[in-house]
Amino acid sequence: MILERLDLEPVDQHYIQVYLNDDLSYQVEYREGSADKHYQAHVPRLHEVFGPEESTAKVMMDWAHDRQGWREALPWTPMPFQ
């Protein structure tokens, strides 16, 4: 899933996205403009029941609504430049 902020410039460079890995963990990424402001966090599978981890969904919604605390909710690390 990808959420974009359409109110920020440059267009298409402010987003948060989540990817479901084969082991049912999550890869969450966000970007704030340039490639040097692109971050990632890994969210391990915590429950036997399949479904989005609460922390992942909350971070994405908090990011989308520009709420405080989403940056501190996951252990973000810079994405390697490609």
PyMOL Python script that loads the backbone (N, CA, C, O; Angstrom):
from pymol import cmd

cmd.read_pdbstr("""\
ATOM      1  N   MET A   1       0.850  -1.156   0.000  1.00  0.00           N
ATOM      2  CA  MET A   1       0.000   0.000   0.000  1.00  0.00           C
ATOM      3  C   MET A   1       0.903   1.228   0.000  1.00  0.00           C
ATOM      4  O   MET A   1       1.934   1.250   0.672  1.00  0.00           O
ATOM      5  N   ILE A   2       0.515   2.227  -0.743  1.00  0.00           N
ATOM      6  CA  ILE A   2       1.264   3.486  -0.813  1.00  0.00           C
ATOM      7  C   ILE A   2       0.306   4.635  -0.538  1.00  0.00           C
ATOM      8  O   ILE A   2      -0.772   4.719  -1.128  1.00  0.00           O
ATOM      9  N   LEU A   3       0.715   5.518   0.366  1.00  0.00           N
ATOM     10  CA  LEU A   3      -0.016   6.762   0.623  1.00  0.00           C
ATOM     11  C   LEU A   3       0.880   7.908   0.215  1.00  0.00           C
ATOM     12  O   LEU A   3       2.060   7.934   0.566  1.00  0.00           O
ATOM     13  N   GLU A   4       0.333   8.857  -0.523  1.00  0.00           N
ATOM     14  CA  GLU A   4       1.105  10.019  -0.966  1.00  0.00           C
ATOM     15  C   GLU A   4       0.531  11.293  -0.362  1.00  0.00           C
ATOM     16  O   GLU A   4      -0.676  11.404  -0.143  1.00  0.00           O
ATOM     17  N   ARG A   5       1.412  12.254  -0.097  1.00  0.00           N
ATOM     18  CA  ARG A   5       0.993  13.590   0.319  1.00  0.00           C
ATOM     19  C   ARG A   5       0.988  14.454  -0.927  1.00  0.00           C
ATOM     20  O   ARG A   5       2.045  14.755  -1.483  1.00  0.00           O
ATOM     21  N   LEU A   6      -0.190  14.853  -1.366  1.00  0.00           N
ATOM     22  CA  LEU A   6      -0.327  15.664  -2.571  1.00  0.00           C
ATOM     23  C   LEU A   6      -0.171  17.148  -2.293  1.00  0.00           C
ATOM     24  O   LEU A   6      -0.133  17.961  -3.217  1.00  0.00           O
ATOM     25  N   ASP A   7      -0.080  17.502  -1.003  1.00  0.00           N
ATOM     26  CA  ASP A   7       0.036  18.909  -0.633  1.00  0.00           C
ATOM     27  C   ASP A   7       1.483  19.363  -0.474  1.00  0.00           C
ATOM     28  O   ASP A   7       1.726  20.513  -0.107  1.00  0.00           O
ATOM     29  N   LEU A   8       2.453  18.480  -0.744  1.00  0.00           N
ATOM     30  CA  LEU A   8       3.860  18.806  -0.566  1.00  0.00           C
ATOM     31  C   LEU A   8       4.609  18.723  -1.890  1.00  0.00           C
ATOM     32  O   LEU A   8       4.259  17.930  -2.763  1.00  0.00           O
ATOM     33  N   GLU A   9       5.630  19.542  -2.027  1.00  0.00           N
ATOM     34  CA  GLU A   9       6.478  19.556  -3.210  1.00  0.00           C
ATOM     35  C   GLU A   9       7.826  18.951  -2.860  1.00  0.00           C
ATOM     36  O   GLU A   9       8.253  19.076  -1.713  1.00  0.00           O
ATOM     37  N   PRO A  10       8.513  18.307  -3.780  1.00  0.00           N
ATOM     38  CA  PRO A  10       8.104  18.013  -5.140  1.00  0.00           C
ATOM     39  C   PRO A  10       7.049  16.903  -5.182  1.00  0.00           C
ATOM     40  O   PRO A  10       7.016  16.017  -4.328  1.00  0.00           O
ATOM     41  N   VAL A  11       6.208  16.977  -6.181  1.00  0.00           N
ATOM     42  CA  VAL A  11       5.126  16.018  -6.369  1.00  0.00           C
ATOM     43  C   VAL A  11       5.711  14.612  -6.511  1.00  0.00           C
ATOM     44  O   VAL A  11       6.781  14.445  -7.096  1.00  0.00           O
ATOM     45  N   ASP A  12       5.040  13.634  -5.997  1.00  0.00           N
ATOM     46  CA  ASP A  12       5.424  12.212  -6.055  1.00  0.00           C
ATOM     47  C   ASP A  12       6.660  11.866  -5.230  1.00  0.00           C
ATOM     48  O   ASP A  12       7.217  10.781  -5.397  1.00  0.00           O
ATOM     49  N   GLN A  13       7.100  12.752  -4.349  1.00  0.00           N
ATOM     50  CA  GLN A  13       8.294  12.483  -3.558  1.00  0.00           C
ATOM     51  C   GLN A  13       8.032  12.509  -2.049  1.00  0.00           C
ATOM     52  O   GLN A  13       8.973  12.472  -1.257  1.00  0.00           O
ATOM     53  N   HIS A  14       6.765  12.573  -1.650  1.00  0.00           N
ATOM     54  CA  HIS A  14       6.385  12.544  -0.234  1.00  0.00           C
ATOM     55  C   HIS A  14       5.364  11.425  -0.072  1.00  0.00           C
ATOM     56  O   HIS A  14       4.184  11.584  -0.383  1.00  0.00           O
ATOM     57  N   TYR A  15       5.851  10.291   0.423  1.00  0.00           N
ATOM     58  CA  TYR A  15       4.959   9.137   0.537  1.00  0.00           C
ATOM     59  C   TYR A  15       5.401   8.222   1.672  1.00  0.00           C
ATOM     60  O   TYR A  15       6.517   8.325   2.181  1.00  0.00           O
ATOM     61  N   ILE A  16       4.508   7.338   2.049  1.00  0.00           N
ATOM     62  CA  ILE A  16       4.804   6.244   2.959  1.00  0.00           C
ATOM     63  C   ILE A  16       4.213   5.001   2.316  1.00  0.00           C
ATOM     64  O   ILE A  16       3.125   5.046   1.741  1.00  0.00           O
ATOM     65  N   GLN A  17       4.933   3.891   2.414  1.00  0.00           N
ATOM     66  CA  GLN A  17       4.458   2.665   1.801  1.00  0.00           C
ATOM     67  C   GLN A  17       4.801   1.472   2.688  1.00  0.00           C
ATOM     68  O   GLN A  17       5.736   1.517   3.487  1.00  0.00           O
ATOM     69  N   VAL A  18       4.024   0.412   2.527  1.00  0.00           N
ATOM     70  CA  VAL A  18       4.258  -0.812   3.291  1.00  0.00           C
ATOM     71  C   VAL A  18       4.220  -1.987   2.332  1.00  0.00           C
ATOM     72  O   VAL A  18       3.419  -2.030   1.399  1.00  0.00           O
ATOM     73  N   TYR A  19       5.100  -2.930   2.584  1.00  0.00           N
ATOM     74  CA  TYR A  19       5.215  -4.130   1.768  1.00  0.00           C
ATOM     75  C   TYR A  19       5.146  -5.341   2.692  1.00  0.00           C
ATOM     76  O   TYR A  19       5.830  -5.379   3.715  1.00  0.00           O
ATOM     77  N   LEU A  20       4.337  -6.318   2.346  1.00  0.00           N
ATOM     78  CA  LEU A  20       4.236  -7.558   3.114  1.00  0.00           C
ATOM     79  C   LEU A  20       5.284  -8.537   2.598  1.00  0.00           C
ATOM     80  O   LEU A  20       5.243  -8.944   1.437  1.00  0.00           O
ATOM     81  N   ASN A  21       6.220  -8.911   3.460  1.00  0.00           N
ATOM     82  CA  ASN A  21       7.280  -9.851   3.094  1.00  0.00           C
ATOM     83  C   ASN A  21       6.755 -11.288   3.098  1.00  0.00           C
ATOM     84  O   ASN A  21       5.678 -11.564   3.626  1.00  0.00           O
ATOM     85  N   ASP A  22       7.521 -12.187   2.510  1.00  0.00           N
ATOM     86  CA  ASP A  22       7.134 -13.600   2.445  1.00  0.00           C
ATOM     87  C   ASP A  22       6.952 -14.223   3.831  1.00  0.00           C
ATOM     88  O   ASP A  22       6.140 -15.133   3.998  1.00  0.00           O
ATOM     89  N   ASP A  23       7.700 -13.741   4.822  1.00  0.00           N
ATOM     90  CA  ASP A  23       7.578 -14.284   6.185  1.00  0.00           C
ATOM     91  C   ASP A  23       6.472 -13.593   6.989  1.00  0.00           C
ATOM     92  O   ASP A  23       6.363 -13.791   8.199  1.00  0.00           O
ATOM     93  N   LEU A  24       5.656 -12.784   6.312  1.00  0.00           N
ATOM     94  CA  LEU A  24       4.533 -12.038   6.887  1.00  0.00           C
ATOM     95  C   LEU A  24       4.964 -10.907   7.814  1.00  0.00           C
ATOM     96  O   LEU A  24       4.155 -10.395   8.588  1.00  0.00           O
ATOM     97  N   SER A  25       6.223 -10.520   7.740  1.00  0.00           N
ATOM     98  CA  SER A  25       6.672  -9.288   8.384  1.00  0.00           C
ATOM     99  C   SER A  25       6.411  -8.148   7.397  1.00  0.00           C
ATOM    100  O   SER A  25       6.005  -8.390   6.260  1.00  0.00           O
ATOM    101  N   TYR A  26       6.643  -6.908   7.831  1.00  0.00           N
ATOM    102  CA  TYR A  26       6.377  -5.747   6.982  1.00  0.00           C
ATOM    103  C   TYR A  26       7.632  -4.909   6.793  1.00  0.00           C
ATOM    104  O   TYR A  26       8.441  -4.760   7.709  1.00  0.00           O
ATOM    105  N   GLN A  27       7.780  -4.372   5.607  1.00  0.00           N
ATOM    106  CA  GLN A  27       8.798  -3.377   5.295  1.00  0.00           C
ATOM    107  C   GLN A  27       8.044  -2.066   5.108  1.00  0.00           C
ATOM    108  O   GLN A  27       7.204  -1.957   4.215  1.00  0.00           O
ATOM    109  N   VAL A  28       8.333  -1.079   5.935  1.00  0.00           N
ATOM    110  CA  VAL A  28       7.680   0.222   5.846  1.00  0.00           C
ATOM    111  C   VAL A  28       8.732   1.236   5.422  1.00  0.00           C
ATOM    112  O   VAL A  28       9.848   1.238   5.942  1.00  0.00           O
ATOM    113  N   GLU A  29       8.373   2.096   4.477  1.00  0.00           N
ATOM    114  CA  GLU A  29       9.293   3.132   4.004  1.00  0.00           C
ATOM    115  C   GLU A  29       8.560   4.461   3.925  1.00  0.00           C
ATOM    116  O   GLU A  29       7.359   4.514   3.660  1.00  0.00           O
ATOM    117  N   TYR A  30       9.306   5.530   4.160  1.00  0.00           N
ATOM    118  CA  TYR A  30       8.753   6.854   3.888  1.00  0.00           C
ATOM    119  C   TYR A  30       9.827   7.701   3.231  1.00  0.00           C
ATOM    120  O   TYR A  30      11.023   7.473   3.412  1.00  0.00           O
ATOM    121  N   ARG A  31       9.379   8.674   2.472  1.00  0.00           N
ATOM    122  CA  ARG A  31      10.282   9.587   1.763  1.00  0.00           C
ATOM    123  C   ARG A  31       9.752  10.996   1.899  1.00  0.00           C
ATOM    124  O   ARG A  31       8.551  11.247   1.805  1.00  0.00           O
ATOM    125  N   GLU A  32      10.683  11.912   2.123  1.00  0.00           N
ATOM    126  CA  GLU A  32      10.342  13.332   2.270  1.00  0.00           C
ATOM    127  C   GLU A  32      11.095  14.167   1.248  1.00  0.00           C
ATOM    128  O   GLU A  32      11.933  14.992   1.610  1.00  0.00           O
ATOM    129  N   GLY A  33      10.805  13.959   0.004  1.00  0.00           N
ATOM    130  CA  GLY A  33      11.449  14.754  -1.037  1.00  0.00           C
ATOM    131  C   GLY A  33      12.579  13.999  -1.703  1.00  0.00           C
ATOM    132  O   GLY A  33      12.325  13.094  -2.498  1.00  0.00           O
ATOM    133  N   SER A  34      13.808  14.341  -1.402  1.00  0.00           N
ATOM    134  CA  SER A  34      14.970  13.788  -2.091  1.00  0.00           C
ATOM    135  C   SER A  34      15.332  12.389  -1.590  1.00  0.00           C
ATOM    136  O   SER A  34      14.862  11.950  -0.541  1.00  0.00           O
ATOM    137  N   ALA A  35      16.171  11.705  -2.355  1.00  0.00           N
ATOM    138  CA  ALA A  35      16.572  10.332  -2.031  1.00  0.00           C
ATOM    139  C   ALA A  35      17.298  10.229  -0.696  1.00  0.00           C
ATOM    140  O   ALA A  35      17.249   9.180  -0.054  1.00  0.00           O
ATOM    141  N   ASP A  36      17.977  11.303  -0.259  1.00  0.00           N
ATOM    142  CA  ASP A  36      18.672  11.251   1.026  1.00  0.00           C
ATOM    143  C   ASP A  36      17.716  11.385   2.215  1.00  0.00           C
ATOM    144  O   ASP A  36      18.147  11.337   3.368  1.00  0.00           O
ATOM    145  N   LYS A  37      16.443  11.548   1.941  1.00  0.00           N
ATOM    146  CA  LYS A  37      15.417  11.602   2.985  1.00  0.00           C
ATOM    147  C   LYS A  37      14.419  10.462   2.794  1.00  0.00           C
ATOM    148  O   LYS A  37      13.207  10.647   2.911  1.00  0.00           O
ATOM    149  N   HIS A  38      14.959   9.278   2.498  1.00  0.00           N
ATOM    150  CA  HIS A  38      14.164   8.067   2.280  1.00  0.00           C
ATOM    151  C   HIS A  38      14.569   7.079   3.372  1.00  0.00           C
ATOM    152  O   HIS A  38      15.747   6.740   3.489  1.00  0.00           O
ATOM    153  N   TYR A  39      13.608   6.612   4.174  1.00  0.00           N
ATOM    154  CA  TYR A  39      13.875   5.784   5.349  1.00  0.00           C
ATOM    155  C   TYR A  39      13.060   4.501   5.309  1.00  0.00           C
ATOM    156  O   TYR A  39      12.040   4.408   4.626  1.00  0.00           O
ATOM    157  N   GLN A  40      13.541   3.508   6.066  1.00  0.00           N
ATOM    158  CA  GLN A  40      12.874   2.220   6.119  1.00  0.00           C
ATOM    159  C   GLN A  40      12.825   1.701   7.560  1.00  0.00           C
ATOM    160  O   GLN A  40      13.627   2.090   8.410  1.00  0.00           O
ATOM    161  N   ALA A  41      11.871   0.822   7.800  1.00  0.00           N
ATOM    162  CA  ALA A  41      11.775   0.131   9.086  1.00  0.00           C
ATOM    163  C   ALA A  41      11.196  -1.252   8.840  1.00  0.00           C
ATOM    164  O   ALA A  41      10.339  -1.431   7.975  1.00  0.00           O
ATOM    165  N   HIS A  42      11.663  -2.216   9.595  1.00  0.00           N
ATOM    166  CA  HIS A  42      11.160  -3.582   9.507  1.00  0.00           C
ATOM    167  C   HIS A  42      10.246  -3.827  10.697  1.00  0.00           C
ATOM    168  O   HIS A  42      10.608  -3.533  11.837  1.00  0.00           O
ATOM    169  N   VAL A  43       9.062  -4.366  10.431  1.00  0.00           N
ATOM    170  CA  VAL A  43       8.102  -4.695  11.486  1.00  0.00           C
ATOM    171  C   VAL A  43       7.900  -6.204  11.450  1.00  0.00           C
ATOM    172  O   VAL A  43       7.276  -6.722  10.524  1.00  0.00           O
ATOM    173  N   PRO A  44       8.425  -6.923  12.460  1.00  0.00           N
ATOM    174  CA  PRO A  44       8.287  -8.382  12.448  1.00  0.00           C
ATOM    175  C   PRO A  44       6.853  -8.822  12.679  1.00  0.00           C
ATOM    176  O   PRO A  44       6.036  -8.083  13.228  1.00  0.00           O
ATOM    177  N   ARG A  45       6.567 -10.033  12.250  1.00  0.00           N
ATOM    178  CA  ARG A  45       5.246 -10.630  12.507  1.00  0.00           C
ATOM    179  C   ARG A  45       5.161 -10.935  13.997  1.00  0.00           C
ATOM    180  O   ARG A  45       5.996 -11.660  14.538  1.00  0.00           O
ATOM    181  N   LEU A  46       4.156 -10.383  14.652  1.00  0.00           N
ATOM    182  CA  LEU A  46       4.044 -10.531  16.099  1.00  0.00           C
ATOM    183  C   LEU A  46       2.962 -11.506  16.533  1.00  0.00           C
ATOM    184  O   LEU A  46       2.972 -11.963  17.676  1.00  0.00           O
ATOM    185  N   HIS A  47       2.025 -11.836  15.641  1.00  0.00           N
ATOM    186  CA  HIS A  47       0.882 -12.658  16.014  1.00  0.00           C
ATOM    187  C   HIS A  47       0.706 -13.803  15.030  1.00  0.00           C
ATOM    188  O   HIS A  47       1.144 -13.717  13.883  1.00  0.00           O
ATOM    189  N   GLU A  48       0.072 -14.862  15.473  1.00  0.00           N
ATOM    190  CA  GLU A  48      -0.231 -15.985  14.599  1.00  0.00           C
ATOM    191  C   GLU A  48      -1.379 -15.666  13.645  1.00  0.00           C
ATOM    192  O   GLU A  48      -1.468 -16.248  12.564  1.00  0.00           O
ATOM    193  N   VAL A  49      -2.244 -14.758  14.036  1.00  0.00           N
ATOM    194  CA  VAL A  49      -3.370 -14.380  13.193  1.00  0.00           C
ATOM    195  C   VAL A  49      -2.862 -13.427  12.120  1.00  0.00           C
ATOM    196  O   VAL A  49      -2.164 -12.460  12.425  1.00  0.00           O
ATOM    197  N   PHE A  50      -3.212 -13.695  10.861  1.00  0.00           N
ATOM    198  CA  PHE A  50      -2.767 -12.848   9.755  1.00  0.00           C
ATOM    199  C   PHE A  50      -3.593 -11.570   9.700  1.00  0.00           C
ATOM    200  O   PHE A  50      -4.817 -11.608   9.823  1.00  0.00           O
ATOM    201  N   GLY A  51      -2.932 -10.461   9.520  1.00  0.00           N
ATOM    202  CA  GLY A  51      -3.575  -9.163   9.376  1.00  0.00           C
ATOM    203  C   GLY A  51      -2.546  -8.089   9.611  1.00  0.00           C
ATOM    204  O   GLY A  51      -1.471  -8.372  10.141  1.00  0.00           O
ATOM    205  N   PRO A  52      -2.845  -6.855   9.231  1.00  0.00           N
ATOM    206  CA  PRO A  52      -1.854  -5.790   9.398  1.00  0.00           C
ATOM    207  C   PRO A  52      -1.541  -5.562  10.873  1.00  0.00           C
ATOM    208  O   PRO A  52      -2.439  -5.509  11.713  1.00  0.00           O
ATOM    209  N   GLU A  53      -0.269  -5.432  11.165  1.00  0.00           N
ATOM    210  CA  GLU A  53       0.137  -5.119  12.533  1.00  0.00           C
ATOM    211  C   GLU A  53      -0.407  -3.744  12.892  1.00  0.00           C
ATOM    212  O   GLU A  53      -0.360  -2.811  12.091  1.00  0.00           O
ATOM    213  N   GLU A  54      -0.911  -3.640  14.080  1.00  0.00           N
ATOM    214  CA  GLU A  54      -1.512  -2.372  14.524  1.00  0.00           C
ATOM    215  C   GLU A  54      -0.528  -1.222  14.414  1.00  0.00           C
ATOM    216  O   GLU A  54      -0.911  -0.122  14.013  1.00  0.00           O
ATOM    217  N   SER A  55       0.729  -1.451  14.762  1.00  0.00           N
ATOM    218  CA  SER A  55       1.711  -0.365  14.716  1.00  0.00           C
ATOM    219  C   SER A  55       1.917   0.143  13.286  1.00  0.00           C
ATOM    220  O   SER A  55       2.086   1.343  13.072  1.00  0.00           O
ATOM    221  N   THR A  56       1.902  -0.759  12.320  1.00  0.00           N
ATOM    222  CA  THR A  56       2.098  -0.362  10.922  1.00  0.00           C
ATOM    223  C   THR A  56       0.949   0.510  10.438  1.00  0.00           C
ATOM    224  O   THR A  56       1.178   1.572   9.859  1.00  0.00           O
ATOM    225  N   ALA A  57      -0.273   0.078  10.667  1.00  0.00           N
ATOM    226  CA  ALA A  57      -1.440   0.849  10.234  1.00  0.00           C
ATOM    227  C   ALA A  57      -1.497   2.202  10.934  1.00  0.00           C
ATOM    228  O   ALA A  57      -1.816   3.213  10.310  1.00  0.00           O
ATOM    229  N   LYS A  58      -1.188   2.221  12.230  1.00  0.00           N
ATOM    230  CA  LYS A  58      -1.230   3.479  12.992  1.00  0.00           C
ATOM    231  C   LYS A  58      -0.184   4.467  12.480  1.00  0.00           C
ATOM    232  O   LYS A  58      -0.476   5.652  12.320  1.00  0.00           O
ATOM    233  N   VAL A  59       1.023   3.990  12.226  1.00  0.00           N
ATOM    234  CA  VAL A  59       2.080   4.870  11.707  1.00  0.00           C
ATOM    235  C   VAL A  59       1.656   5.480  10.377  1.00  0.00           C
ATOM    236  O   VAL A  59       1.848   6.674  10.149  1.00  0.00           O
ATOM    237  N   MET A  60       1.083   4.666   9.506  1.00  0.00           N
ATOM    238  CA  MET A  60       0.673   5.181   8.199  1.00  0.00           C
ATOM    239  C   MET A  60      -0.444   6.210   8.330  1.00  0.00           C
ATOM    240  O   MET A  60      -0.422   7.233   7.645  1.00  0.00           O
ATOM    241  N   MET A  61      -1.401   5.960   9.181  1.00  0.00           N
ATOM    242  CA  MET A  61      -2.499   6.921   9.368  1.00  0.00           C
ATOM    243  C   MET A  61      -1.993   8.202  10.039  1.00  0.00           C
ATOM    244  O   MET A  61      -2.402   9.302   9.667  1.00  0.00           O
ATOM    245  N   ASP A  62      -1.110   8.059  11.021  1.00  0.00           N
ATOM    246  CA  ASP A  62      -0.553   9.249  11.679  1.00  0.00           C
ATOM    247  C   ASP A  62       0.275  10.069  10.692  1.00  0.00           C
ATOM    248  O   ASP A  62       0.221  11.299  10.714  1.00  0.00           O
ATOM    249  N   TRP A  63       1.034   9.406   9.833  1.00  0.00           N
ATOM    250  CA  TRP A  63       1.802  10.114   8.807  1.00  0.00           C
ATOM    251  C   TRP A  63       0.851  10.864   7.880  1.00  0.00           C
ATOM    252  O   TRP A  63       1.064  12.042   7.593  1.00  0.00           O
ATOM    253  N   ALA A  64      -0.193  10.189   7.413  1.00  0.00           N
ATOM    254  CA  ALA A  64      -1.136  10.794   6.464  1.00  0.00           C
ATOM    255  C   ALA A  64      -1.827  12.022   7.046  1.00  0.00           C
ATOM    256  O   ALA A  64      -2.133  12.965   6.316  1.00  0.00           O
ATOM    257  N   HIS A  65      -2.074  12.018   8.349  1.00  0.00           N
ATOM    258  CA  HIS A  65      -2.764  13.136   9.009  1.00  0.00           C
ATOM    259  C   HIS A  65      -1.794  14.105   9.680  1.00  0.00           C
ATOM    260  O   HIS A  65      -2.211  15.014  10.397  1.00  0.00           O
ATOM    261  N   ASP A  66      -0.487  13.901   9.439  1.00  0.00           N
ATOM    262  CA  ASP A  66       0.564  14.770   9.982  1.00  0.00           C
ATOM    263  C   ASP A  66       0.470  14.887  11.508  1.00  0.00           C
ATOM    264  O   ASP A  66       0.620  15.971  12.072  1.00  0.00           O
ATOM    265  N   ARG A  67       0.219  13.753  12.159  1.00  0.00           N
ATOM    266  CA  ARG A  67       0.121  13.718  13.625  1.00  0.00           C
ATOM    267  C   ARG A  67       1.496  13.512  14.244  1.00  0.00           C
ATOM    268  O   ARG A  67       2.392  12.940  13.623  1.00  0.00           O
ATOM    269  N   GLN A  68       1.647  13.978  15.455  1.00  0.00           N
ATOM    270  CA  GLN A  68       2.891  13.816  16.204  1.00  0.00           C
ATOM    271  C   GLN A  68       3.121  12.344  16.560  1.00  0.00           C
ATOM    272  O   GLN A  68       2.165  11.593  16.751  1.00  0.00           O
ATOM    273  N   GLY A  69       4.390  11.936  16.647  1.00  0.00           N
ATOM    274  CA  GLY A  69       4.754  10.642  17.183  1.00  0.00           C
ATOM    275  C   GLY A  69       5.008   9.520  16.196  1.00  0.00           C
ATOM    276  O   GLY A  69       5.549   8.486  16.587  1.00  0.00           O
ATOM    277  N   TRP A  70       4.641   9.680  14.933  1.00  0.00           N
ATOM    278  CA  TRP A  70       4.818   8.567  14.008  1.00  0.00           C
ATOM    279  C   TRP A  70       6.292   8.256  13.755  1.00  0.00           C
ATOM    280  O   TRP A  70       6.650   7.099  13.537  1.00  0.00           O
ATOM    281  N   ARG A  71       7.146   9.273  13.783  1.00  0.00           N
ATOM    282  CA  ARG A  71       8.579   9.047  13.550  1.00  0.00           C
ATOM    283  C   ARG A  71       9.222   8.226  14.663  1.00  0.00           C
ATOM    284  O   ARG A  71      10.172   7.484  14.417  1.00  0.00           O
ATOM    285  N   GLU A  72       8.721   8.352  15.854  1.00  0.00           N
ATOM    286  CA  GLU A  72       9.287   7.642  17.000  1.00  0.00           C
ATOM    287  C   GLU A  72       8.700   6.236  17.160  1.00  0.00           C
ATOM    288  O   GLU A  72       9.187   5.453  17.976  1.00  0.00           O
ATOM    289  N   ALA A  73       7.669   5.915  16.397  1.00  0.00           N
ATOM    290  CA  ALA A  73       6.954   4.651  16.564  1.00  0.00           C
ATOM    291  C   ALA A  73       7.706   3.440  15.993  1.00  0.00           C
ATOM    292  O   ALA A  73       7.481   2.314  16.437  1.00  0.00           O
ATOM    293  N   LEU A  74       8.588   3.659  15.022  1.00  0.00           N
ATOM    294  CA  LEU A  74       9.340   2.568  14.402  1.00  0.00           C
ATOM    295  C   LEU A  74      10.821   2.914  14.364  1.00  0.00           C
ATOM    296  O   LEU A  74      11.182   4.090  14.396  1.00  0.00           O
ATOM    297  N   PRO A  75      11.689   1.897  14.295  1.00  0.00           N
ATOM    298  CA  PRO A  75      13.140   2.133  14.248  1.00  0.00           C
ATOM    299  C   PRO A  75      13.616   2.439  12.817  1.00  0.00           C
ATOM    300  O   PRO A  75      14.140   1.559  12.135  1.00  0.00           O
ATOM    301  N   TRP A  76      13.435   3.665  12.379  1.00  0.00           N
ATOM    302  CA  TRP A  76      13.768   4.055  11.007  1.00  0.00           C
ATOM    303  C   TRP A  76      15.272   4.069  10.784  1.00  0.00           C
ATOM    304  O   TRP A  76      16.038   4.480  11.655  1.00  0.00           O
ATOM    305  N   THR A  77      15.686   3.614   9.603  1.00  0.00           N
ATOM    306  CA  THR A  77      17.078   3.723   9.164  1.00  0.00           C
ATOM    307  C   THR A  77      17.075   4.261   7.738  1.00  0.00           C
ATOM    308  O   THR A  77      16.128   4.021   6.990  1.00  0.00           O
ATOM    309  N   PRO A  78      18.125   4.985   7.352  1.00  0.00           N
ATOM    310  CA  PRO A  78      18.172   5.518   5.982  1.00  0.00           C
ATOM    311  C   PRO A  78      18.207   4.385   4.951  1.00  0.00           C
ATOM    312  O   PRO A  78      18.830   3.345   5.165  1.00  0.00           O
ATOM    313  N   MET A  79      17.530   4.613   3.848  1.00  0.00           N
ATOM    314  CA  MET A  79      17.579   3.681   2.721  1.00  0.00           C
ATOM    315  C   MET A  79      18.919   3.861   2.032  1.00  0.00           C
ATOM    316  O   MET A  79      19.399   4.987   1.896  1.00  0.00           O
ATOM    317  N   PRO A  80      19.531   2.766   1.594  1.00  0.00           N
ATOM    318  CA  PRO A  80      20.775   2.912   0.828  1.00  0.00           C
ATOM    319  C   PRO A  80      20.468   3.555  -0.538  1.00  0.00           C
ATOM    320  O   PRO A  80      19.443   3.268  -1.156  1.00  0.00           O
ATOM    321  N   PHE A  81      21.367   4.417  -0.986  1.00  0.00           N
ATOM    322  CA  PHE A  81      21.203   5.043  -2.296  1.00  0.00           C
ATOM    323  C   PHE A  81      21.348   3.969  -3.370  1.00  0.00           C
ATOM    324  O   PHE A  81      22.195   3.082  -3.269  1.00  0.00           O
ATOM    325  N   GLN A  82      20.509   4.063  -4.396  1.00  0.00           N
ATOM    326  CA  GLN A  82      20.553   3.069  -5.476  1.00  0.00           C
ATOM    327  C   GLN A  82      21.183   3.650  -6.708  1.00  0.00           C
ATOM    328  O   GLN A  82      21.308   2.961  -7.721  1.00  0.00           O
TER     329      GLN A  82
END
""", "prot")
cmd.dss("prot")
cmd.show_as("cartoon", "prot")
cmd.util.cbc("prot")
cmd.orient("prot")
